[in-house]
Amino acid sequence: MSDESKLSAPPKVLTIQAFFNSVPLEWQPPDPESPRGRILNAARILFAEHGLAATSTRMVAEAAAVNLAMIHYYFGSKEQLYEQILAREFITMMRSMSKLIEPTMPPDQIILGLPLRVMAVLQKNPLWITLLRHEVANGCTHLTHALKSLGGFGPLGLRQVFEHTYKAAITQGTLHDLPAK
């Protein structure tokens, strides 16, 4: 699946809620009872428990109660499955964080409260912390590729949303325009 070509342009939205409402269907969570949904759920748990290297596609197939060939049919390889997990978990994590941002919240409160919201979401989801810890320990190669595959629906699009929010706070005079350095 070539998600990079489908998702290269960032969406033209200005709020974090609108940003996540615009995520394409292929990145929406599948039916958890479908073979694809069972594979993704089993894989995310196994990758968090054992890491990429120690998790086999056979382990995932057994945990998901599917034929091993279905993993290759839906995802291609173990690495592609892992990157799908990372990309989907990123979207889910950011959606959870966006629920902590009220639509009427002033732009400066959105920006200044961002680190605390990220930490709150991570504390409630230890699986994400474990997945991130495994990925950081192995150089973040797969996470980088997974986030790139999201195109404008990943960090690049979020950057635009937060940059717009930051500029709105500057315009309102509630934050200072500071140089990037």
C-alpha positions as CSV (number, residue, x, y, z in Angstrom):
1,M,0.0,0.0,0.0
2,S,1.4,3.4,-1.0
3,D,0.0,5.7,1.6
4,E,2.8,8.2,1.1
5,S,1.4,9.2,-2.4
6,K,-2.1,9.5,-1.1
7,L,-1.3,11.6,1.9
8,S,1.5,13.9,0.7
9,A,-0.4,17.3,1.0
10,P,-1.2,18.5,4.5
11,P,-4.9,19.2,5.0
12,K,-6.0,22.9,5.0
13,V,-7.5,23.0,8.5
14,L,-6.9,25.3,11.4
15,T,-8.1,23.5,14.5
16,I,-6.8,20.3,16.0
17,Q,-10.3,18.8,16.1
18,A,-10.9,19.6,12.4
19,F,-7.4,18.2,11.6
20,F,-8.3,14.8,13.1
21,N,-11.8,14.7,11.6
22,S,-10.0,15.0,8.2
23,V,-7.9,11.8,8.6
24,P,-8.6,9.5,5.5
25,L,-10.5,6.3,6.0
26,E,-7.5,4.1,5.4
27,W,-6.0,5.4,8.7
28,Q,-9.3,5.0,10.6
29,P,-9.3,2.1,13.0
30,P,-10.7,-1.1,11.3
31,D,-13.5,-3.1,12.8
32,P,-11.8,-4.8,15.8
33,E,-13.5,-8.1,15.0
34,S,-12.3,-8.1,11.4
35,P,-9.2,-10.1,10.5
36,R,-7.3,-6.8,9.9
37,G,-8.5,-5.4,13.2
38,R,-7.6,-8.5,15.1
39,I,-4.1,-8.5,13.5
40,L,-3.5,-4.9,14.4
41,N,-4.6,-5.3,18.0
42,A,-2.6,-8.5,18.5
43,A,0.5,-7.0,16.9
44,R,0.4,-3.8,18.9
45,I,0.3,-5.7,22.2
46,L,3.0,-8.2,21.1
47,F,5.3,-5.4,19.7
48,A,4.8,-3.5,23.0
49,E,5.6,-6.6,25.1
50,H,8.5,-8.0,23.1
51,G,9.7,-5.4,20.6
52,L,10.0,-5.7,16.9
53,A,12.9,-8.2,16.8
54,A,11.4,-10.6,19.3
55,T,7.9,-10.7,17.8
56,S,7.3,-13.0,14.9
57,T,4.5,-12.9,12.4
58,R,3.6,-16.4,13.5
59,M,3.1,-15.1,17.1
60,V,0.9,-12.3,15.7
61,A,-1.2,-14.8,13.6
62,E,-1.7,-17.1,16.5
63,A,-2.7,-14.3,18.9
64,A,-5.1,-12.8,16.2
65,A,-6.5,-16.3,15.3
66,V,-5.8,-15.8,11.6
67,N,-3.8,-17.6,9.0
68,L,-0.2,-16.4,8.7
69,A,-0.8,-15.5,5.0
70,M,-3.3,-12.9,6.0
71,I,-0.6,-10.8,7.7
72,H,1.4,-10.8,4.5
73,Y,-1.8,-10.1,2.5
74,Y,-2.8,-7.1,4.5
75,F,0.6,-5.7,5.5
76,G,3.3,-7.2,3.4
77,S,6.0,-7.8,6.0
78,K,6.5,-7.7,9.7
79,E,8.2,-4.3,9.4
80,Q,5.4,-2.9,7.4
81,L,2.9,-4.2,10.0
82,Y,5.0,-2.6,12.7
83,E,5.1,0.8,10.9
84,Q,1.3,0.6,10.4
85,I,1.0,0.1,14.2
86,L,3.2,3.1,14.9
87,A,1.4,5.3,12.5
88,R,-2.0,4.3,13.8
89,E,-0.9,4.7,17.4
90,F,0.4,8.2,16.6
91,I,-3.0,9.2,15.2
92,T,-4.9,7.6,18.2
93,M,-2.6,9.3,20.7
94,M,-3.0,12.7,19.0
95,R,-6.8,12.2,18.9
96,S,-6.8,11.5,22.6
97,M,-4.8,14.6,23.2
98,S,-7.1,16.7,21.0
99,K,-10.0,15.7,23.3
100,L,-8.3,17.5,26.1
101,I,-8.4,20.8,24.0
102,E,-11.7,22.6,24.2
103,P,-12.8,24.2,20.9
104,T,-13.1,27.6,22.7
105,M,-9.8,27.4,24.5
106,P,-7.6,30.4,23.9
107,P,-4.6,29.8,21.5
108,D,-2.0,30.5,24.2
109,Q,-3.5,27.9,26.6
110,I,-3.5,25.4,23.8
111,I,0.3,26.0,23.1
112,L,1.4,26.3,26.7
113,G,-0.6,23.3,27.9
114,L,0.6,21.0,25.1
115,P,3.5,19.3,27.1
116,L,1.1,18.5,30.0
117,R,-1.5,17.1,27.6
118,V,1.0,14.9,25.9
119,M,2.2,13.6,29.3
120,A,-1.4,13.0,30.5
121,V,-2.3,11.0,27.4
122,L,0.9,8.9,27.7
123,Q,0.3,8.2,31.4
124,K,-3.1,6.8,30.6
125,N,-1.7,4.6,27.8
126,P,1.3,2.7,29.0
127,L,1.3,0.6,25.8
128,W,2.3,3.8,23.9
129,I,5.2,4.5,26.3
130,T,6.4,0.9,25.9
131,L,6.2,1.0,22.0
132,L,8.0,4.3,22.0
133,R,10.7,3.0,24.4
134,H,11.3,0.0,22.1
135,E,11.5,2.2,19.1
136,V,13.8,4.8,20.6
137,A,16.1,2.1,21.8
138,N,16.4,0.9,18.2
139,G,17.1,4.2,16.6
140,C,13.6,5.4,15.6
141,T,14.0,4.2,12.0
142,H,10.6,2.6,11.8
143,L,8.9,5.5,13.7
144,T,10.4,8.0,11.3
145,H,9.2,6.0,8.3
146,A,5.7,5.5,9.8
147,L,5.3,9.2,10.5
148,K,6.5,10.1,7.0
149,S,3.9,7.7,5.6
150,L,1.2,9.8,7.2
151,G,2.2,12.8,5.1
152,G,0.2,15.9,6.0
153,F,-1.9,13.8,8.5
154,G,1.1,13.3,10.7
155,P,3.6,15.7,12.4
156,L,3.8,17.9,9.2
157,G,0.1,18.7,9.3
158,L,0.1,19.0,13.1
159,R,3.0,21.5,12.8
160,Q,0.8,23.7,10.6
161,V,-2.1,23.5,13.0
162,F,0.1,24.4,16.0
163,E,1.9,27.1,14.0
164,H,-1.4,28.7,13.2
165,T,-2.5,28.5,16.8
166,Y,0.9,30.1,17.9
167,K,0.5,32.9,15.4
168,A,-3.1,33.5,16.7
169,A,-1.7,33.8,20.2
170,I,0.9,36.3,19.1
171,T,-1.7,38.3,17.2
172,Q,-3.8,38.4,20.4
173,G,-0.8,39.5,22.4
174,T,-0.9,36.5,24.8
175,L,2.4,35.0,23.6
176,H,5.6,36.7,22.3
177,D,7.0,36.1,18.9
178,L,10.3,34.4,19.7
179,P,13.0,33.4,17.3
180,A,13.3,29.7,16.5
181,K,16.7,29.5,18.2
